[in-house]
């Protein structure tokens, strides 16, 4: 985590560059009004190019955390932007300003919304109703909350894509079980295999959900908040379920490919047998009159 102190121009690097060098990370309270803020995570695409987005009011570099008006925005390279304390119009303007940097934009972006309550008597936890209660809003807490919401949103998008592939391969597998063959021909099978592999690649490479944010190395006191949020949004359980589905998808793609190769080999064998039979017929056909004598 590369932090920028408010009002300072120098950077402190994570791990060796900050904690070991004795340079403290910024833990200043961020000025916010009112004491209840709406945090919204939205996935824009496969990747967001964050290079060159740093400006005055930058709180962190990786992920990129910025002051935007009276609120904040955290931009993740794997395609998610999290806004805190922004109005709907400011959120739309933020998303529109990033579109030119988005690779592989999604047509139906998933969103995750949470309410952040700030008060000195709160204990950095998720209270009944799903609200996130914190004592004060610091850059570290902002990053932790944004990280959880961004991962949850990316998981939701992945779950939709995987479910769409299951909707395609389930009837295909059913027909294969009932008739012993994949309907639709070779091209259709190849399309199913391609769609399956594409989703598997995008889901596996989009975001490492199990990796903790770098801010926890500099501020281990935020581990409890991160663990509570991770448990609230069931990140580990959803990741395990998604991985199991990806395993099934990969096995299905392999089975379809093997089936296609088997069918092709069978056709080649039939052609070879027919050619051999034809050659035998051509060889012995002139000898038929002699056998009749």
N, C-alpha and C positions, 0 to 999 in steps of 0.2 A: 504494500500500500504506500503510494507516494502522496504525502500530505502537503498541503500548502497552508501555512498559518494565515489566518485573516490579517490582511494588512502587511504581510511579509512577502518578499519575492523569492526567498530561498526555498529549496525543496529538501525534504528528508526522505531517504529511501527506506524500504522495509528491512526488518531484521538487522543485518550488519550495519546498514547505513543510518539507522535511527536508534534502535534500542541499545545496541552495543556501543555506539559512539557517544551515548549519553545525551543525545539531542531529543528532548521530549516531543511527542506528537501533540498536535493541537487537540485539546479537550475543552476548548472554550464553548460556552453555551451559545447556541445560535439564537439570535433574537427572533421570536415568532409571536404573532398575535393573529387569531385568538389561541386559546389553550387546547382547542380540539381541531385537528387537521385531518384532511382526507388525503390518503396516499393511494395512487392509482398506477398500476403497472400495465403496460401495453406492449405486445410484441408486434414489431413492425416488419420484420423479415428475418432472413438467415443470419445476416451480419450487418453491423453498423460501423462505418469507418469513423473513429473518434479523433483521428489525427488532425490537429489544428483547431480543435474546438475550445482549447483552453483560452480563458479570458479573465478579466477582473472579476473577482467573486468565485473563482475556482477553489473548491475545498479539497478535492482529491483528484488524482490523475487516473488511477486504475482501481476500481472503475471511475469514470469521469463524473464528479459531483460538482454541481454548479448552483449558485444563487440565481434564481430567475424571478425578477420582480420581488414580491413579498414571500415567495416560496422557494422551492429547491427542485432540482432535477438530477437524476442519476442515470447515466447512459452506459449500458453494458454492450460490449462488442458482439455478443451472441444474439443481438437483435432486439433487445428489450430496453425500453425507457421507463423510468419510474419518476413520477412527479409527486411532490408533497406540498400541500397548501396552495395549489394553483386553481384558478377558476377554470371551468370547462373551455372557455375561449382561449385562455393561455395554454391549456393542455393541447388543444388542437393546433395552435400556432407553433408550439414546440415540436409536435409530431410532423407538421408540414415542413418545418425548417430542416428536419433530419432526412426527409424522403430522398433527397439527392445523394445521400451517403448510405442508403440502404441497398443491400444486395439480396436478391430473392425475396421481394416484398410479398407478404401474405395478403390474400384477397379478403379474408374474414379474420381480422386480428382478435386474439383472445385478450381479455382484460381481467385484472385482479384488483379489488378495491379493499382498503382497510381504513379504519378510523384510529388515529393516534391521539391519545389523551395525555396531556402534559401537566404534571402537578407534583409538588415537593413531597407529597405523602404516598406517591405511587412507588411500586417496587419492581419496575422493569419486568412486566409479565403480561400475559394475555388474560384478560378478565372475562367473566361470563358474557356471552354475546359476541365474542370475537374481537373486541376492541383491544388495542395495544396500549398499555399504560406504562409510561416512563416518567422518571423524575424530572428530567430535562432533556432537551434536544441538543445533542452534541454531534459533531461530524461522524464519530464512531457509531453512535446509535442510528444515525441516518443511513449509513452504509449498511449496517446489519439488517435493518428493516427492509431497505430497498433490495438487498441481496436475496432475502427470503421471498419477497413478493415477485421478483424477477424470475427466480427459479420455479416458483409455483406456476407462474404464467407460461413459461416455456414448457413445463410438464403438461399443462392443460392443452397447449397447442399440439404437443407430441401425442397425447392421448387421443385427440380428435383424428389426427392423421393415421394413427395405428388402427383406430376403430374403422376408418374408411377402408383401409386395406382388408381388414377382416370381413367387412361387408362384401368385398369382391371375391375373396378366396374361399369363404365358407360355402356358397352355392357351388363353386367349382369343385371343391373337395367332396361335396355331397354327390354331385353327378359322377365324379370319379369313382366313389364308393358304390353307386348304384349300377353304373353301366360299364365300369372298368376302363373308361377312356375319358380324356379331357375334351370337352366339347369346345367348338369354336375354331379348331384348326391350329396349326403351328404358330401363325402370326398372333392369334389371340393369347396363346399360352406365353409367348415371348413378351407380350404387353403386360400380362399379369406378373411375370417374373421381374420385368423391368420396374414396374410400380412397387413391387415388394422390396427390391433391393434399394430403390431410391428412398423410400421411407425409412428403411433400416439405416441407411447411411446418414440421413438428415437427423434422425432421432439420436443416433449414437454420437454424432459429432457436434451437436448443437451446443450443449452445455454440460459441464461436469457437475451434476447436482450434489454429489457427495463431497466435493471440495469446499472447504471453509474459506470465507473471505480473508484476505491478508490482514485486514485490520485487527483480527483476533490475535495475531502475533505481537502486535504493538500494544494492544489493550486487552489482555486476557480477562479482565474483569467483565467483558461483554460476552464471555462464553455462555453464561447462564441465560442471558436474553436470547442469544442465538439458538441455544438448545430448546428453549421454551417455544420459540417461533417455529423451529424445525419440526417439533412434535405437533404443534397446533396445525400446521399445514400438511402434515404426514408426508414429508418429502421422501424419507427413506422407504416407507411402505409403497408409495406410488412409484418410486424408481424401481423397486424390486418387481412390482407387478408389470411395469412397462418392459423391463428386461425379459421377463418370462414370455410376454407376448412377442417381443422381438425374436426370441429363440424359436417360437412357433412359426413366425413369419419366415425366418431364415430356413428352417427345416422344410417349410412348404415350398419355398423357392427352389431348394435343392431337389426336392421330390419332383417338382414340375420339370426341372431341367433334365433330371435323370430319365423321367418318363418320355420326354421329347427325344432324347438321345436313343432310348431303347426302341421307340417306334421307328426312328430313322434307321437304326441298325437292322431292325426286322424287315423294313422295306428293301434295304440294300441286299439282305440275304435272299429275299424272295426274287429280286431281280437277278441275282447271281444264279440261283437255281433255275430260273426260266431260261437264262442264256445258255446254261449247260445243257438243259433239255433240248433247246433249239439246235445247239451244235451237234448233239447226238442224233437228232432227227435228220439234220442235213447230211451227216456222215453216212447214216444207214439207209436213207431214202433211195439212193441209186441201187442199192443191193436188194431191194424188195423183189424185183422180177426174178432174180436168181433164186431166191428162197421159194418163190411160187413154183418153179420148175421142179 
